[in-house]
Amino acid sequence: DTGVSQNPRHKITKRGQNVTFRCDPISEHNRLYWYRQTLGQGPEFLTYFQNEAQLEKSRLLSDRFSAERPKGSFSTLEIQRTEQGDSAMYLCASSPQIVGTDNEKLFFGSGTQLSVL
Amino acid sequence: GIQVEQSPPDLILQEGANSTLRCNFSDSVNNLQWFHQNPWGQLINLFYIPSGTKQNGRLSATTVATERYSLLYISSSQTTDSGVYFCAARERDTGRRALTFGSGTRLQVQP
């Protein structure tokens, strides 16, 4: 169990550029989440995957954001035409699905810190 | 959607002291978790506790679901306990999987 891995750890970009982040969940975890955290706040939910299916998206997720999990393993989060307000820590979490229970403990990666200049 | 409020927002302790952190939530929940975010930003899951009491070493947590609050107890605090503690909850019977986080309690343990 190597934990949830996120790359890159830091990303600095200019306004208007596109960026892509990657998340590798704990193996055999079929649930994957993306959250965003700004300074001094708790994480905010962005989107949820069960296997390769994107089943839930937050209203925070504008049209400039897209997420994929093509084979039900790793996931990518892309932000197009970045804005300064996109500057935040982007966190990925995974959890196993335990049939017959709502028991679900999330395990977070170390995050990708995005700075938009 | 569900509202999650944590108190106090900030807490400074001397090493060895005990503390209680509180989390209030506005609706019935089917999932409640406590996390510790260390100074390097890593979120560590402490407890999954939608109801009842659990203990893990110097930490314990109690959730009273009928009264919509949860408490995290830290005993004999150590400097490594410093960081931000978050409570996160999922509203029952919505079909949604999103966890809503509180704003956290920032804890500083001084030697």
Interface residues (C-beta under 8 A of the other chain):
Chain A: R31 Y33 G40 Q41 G42 P43 E44 F45 Y48 L55 E56 S58 M89 L91 A93 D102 N103 E104 K105 L106 F107 F108 S110 G111 Q113
Chain B: V4 N30 N31 Q33 F35 W40 G41 Q42 L43 I44 N45 Y48 P50 F86 A88 R96 R97 A98 L99 T100 F101 G102 S103 G104
